[in-house]
Amino acid sequence: MAKKPITLTVDGVSYSDDVEPRTLLVQYLREQLGKTGTLVGCDTTNCGACTVHLDGRSVKSCTMFAVQADGHDVTTIEGIASEDGTLHPMQQAFHESHALQCGFCTPGMIMQSIDLATEHPDPDEATVRENLEGNLCRCTGYQNIVKAVQAGAKEMSGRTGAPADEAGVA
């Protein structure tokens, strides 16, 4: 099969490669670029472990072809911390809220949560749960994940005080 040239930016670095048209974005990220934080869980968009940002919006990279990312900006879990190693506010919130156990779902959960917090800077529990429907966790029961997303959203928006649920606002 003839390879197709692609040029894209991943985590702030520009890449130009020739890829087979059937190469999934997750395969390209993991196998060609070494971005192994983006995980493969189900290959059917059910689990969300492969979630990355494409031009700032979350997408599941296991059902998107690398050629579809041509000309776009991709951010992986490796690209959200600052250069000095300071965690992104959502990463820090997941850590502080004990919102992980085995960690397999965590990269996708964090990437989806950042997108959610960008659109909903003060999400209530129902909004968080609805927006994380496509990201599955087999370990935690989601309560700490919801708390982490709310705390991360608060930190991202620069707000102080209790999340909407705790303040009595639905």
ZIMO-V919279 format. One record per residue. RES is the residue in one small letter. NEAR is the number of other C-alpha atoms within 8 Angstrom. D_FIRST is the distance of its C-alpha to the first C-alpha in Angstrom with 1 decimal. Layout:
# ZIMO-V919279
res:RES near:NEAR d_first:D_FIRST
res:RES near:NEAR d_first:D_FIRST
This chain:
# ZIMO-V919279
res:m near:3 d_first:0.0
res:a near:5 d_first:3.8
res:k near:8 d_first:6.4
res:k near:9 d_first:9.4
res:p near:9 d_first:12.9
res:i near:14 d_first:15.4
res:t near:11 d_first:19.1
res:l near:13 d_first:21.3
res:t near:12 d_first:24.6
res:v near:12 d_first:25.0
res:d near:11 d_first:28.6
res:g near:8 d_first:29.8
res:v near:6 d_first:27.4
res:s near:8 d_first:24.9
res:y near:9 d_first:21.4
res:s near:8 d_first:18.6
res:d near:7 d_first:15.3
res:d near:8 d_first:11.6
res:v near:11 d_first:9.8
res:e near:9 d_first:6.7
res:p near:10 d_first:8.0
res:r near:6 d_first:9.1
res:t near:11 d_first:11.1
res:l near:12 d_first:14.7
res:l near:14 d_first:17.3
res:v near:14 d_first:19.4
res:q near:10 d_first:16.8
res:y near:11 d_first:16.3
res:l near:12 d_first:20.1
res:r near:12 d_first:20.9
res:e near:9 d_first:18.5
res:q near:7 d_first:17.8
res:l near:7 d_first:21.1
res:g near:7 d_first:23.4
res:k near:10 d_first:24.8
res:t near:8 d_first:25.7
res:g near:9 d_first:28.5
res:t near:16 d_first:26.0
res:l near:11 d_first:26.0
res:v near:9 d_first:24.0
res:g near:8 d_first:26.6
res:c near:7 d_first:25.5
res:d near:8 d_first:21.9
res:t near:7 d_first:23.7
res:t near:10 d_first:25.5
res:n near:9 d_first:28.8
res:c near:12 d_first:29.9
res:g near:14 d_first:29.1
res:a near:17 d_first:28.7
res:c near:14 d_first:25.5
res:t near:16 d_first:27.3
res:v near:17 d_first:26.9
res:h near:13 d_first:28.1
res:l near:12 d_first:26.1
res:d near:8 d_first:28.5
res:g near:9 d_first:31.3
res:r near:8 d_first:30.6
res:s near:11 d_first:29.5
res:v near:8 d_first:26.1
res:k near:12 d_first:24.6
res:s near:12 d_first:21.5
res:c near:14 d_first:20.3
res:t near:10 d_first:19.4
res:m near:10 d_first:18.2
res:f near:13 d_first:14.8
res:a near:15 d_first:14.9
res:v near:12 d_first:13.8
res:q near:6 d_first:17.0
res:a near:13 d_first:19.1
res:d near:9 d_first:18.3
res:g near:8 d_first:21.8
res:h near:10 d_first:23.6
res:d near:14 d_first:25.9
res:v near:14 d_first:25.2
res:t near:15 d_first:28.1
res:t near:15 d_first:27.9
res:i near:13 d_first:30.9
res:e near:9 d_first:31.0
res:g near:10 d_first:31.5
res:i near:10 d_first:34.6
res:a near:10 d_first:37.3
res:s near:9 d_first:39.1
res:e near:5 d_first:38.5
res:d near:4 d_first:41.8
res:g near:6 d_first:40.6
res:t near:7 d_first:42.7
res:l near:10 d_first:41.1
res:h near:9 d_first:40.1
res:p near:10 d_first:42.9
res:m near:17 d_first:40.9
res:q near:10 d_first:39.9
res:q near:10 d_first:43.6
res:a near:12 d_first:44.7
res:f near:15 d_first:42.5
res:h near:9 d_first:44.1
res:e near:8 d_first:47.6
res:s near:10 d_first:47.4
res:h near:10 d_first:46.1
res:a near:14 d_first:43.2
res:l near:11 d_first:41.1
res:q near:7 d_first:41.4
res:c near:6 d_first:38.4
res:g near:7 d_first:36.4
res:f near:7 d_first:33.1
res:c near:13 d_first:33.4
res:t near:9 d_first:35.1
res:p near:15 d_first:32.2
res:g near:16 d_first:31.0
res:m near:13 d_first:34.7
res:i near:12 d_first:35.6
res:m near:14 d_first:32.7
res:q near:14 d_first:33.6
res:s near:11 d_first:37.3
res:i near:10 d_first:37.0
res:d near:11 d_first:35.5
res:l near:11 d_first:38.2
res:a near:14 d_first:40.9
res:t near:8 d_first:39.8
res:e near:6 d_first:40.3
res:h near:8 d_first:43.3
res:p near:11 d_first:45.3
res:d near:10 d_first:47.9
res:p near:13 d_first:46.2
res:d near:11 d_first:48.5
res:e near:9 d_first:47.5
res:a near:7 d_first:46.3
res:t near:8 d_first:44.0
res:v near:13 d_first:42.5
res:r near:9 d_first:42.0
res:e near:7 d_first:40.5
res:n near:9 d_first:38.0
res:l near:11 d_first:37.0
res:e near:7 d_first:36.4
res:g near:9 d_first:32.7
res:n near:13 d_first:33.3
res:l near:11 d_first:34.7
res:c near:9 d_first:37.0
res:r near:5 d_first:38.2
res:c near:7 d_first:40.9
res:t near:11 d_first:43.1
res:g near:7 d_first:44.2
res:y near:8 d_first:43.2
res:q near:8 d_first:46.8
res:n near:11 d_first:46.2
res:i near:13 d_first:42.8
res:v near:11 d_first:44.6
res:k near:10 d_first:47.3
res:a near:15 d_first:44.8
res:v near:14 d_first:43.0
res:q near:14 d_first:46.3
res:a near:11 d_first:47.5
res:g near:15 d_first:44.3
res:a near:17 d_first:44.5
res:k near:13 d_first:48.1
res:e near:11 d_first:47.4
res:m near:11 d_first:44.5
res:s near:7 d_first:46.9
res:g near:6 d_first:49.8
res:r near:7 d_first:52.0
res:t near:6 d_first:54.8
res:g near:4 d_first:56.5
res:a near:7 d_first:55.5
res:p near:12 d_first:52.4
res:a near:11 d_first:53.1
res:d near:10 d_first:53.6
res:e near:7 d_first:56.1
res:a near:7 d_first:58.0
res:g near:6 d_first:58.8
res:v near:6 d_first:56.5
res:a near:5 d_first:54.2
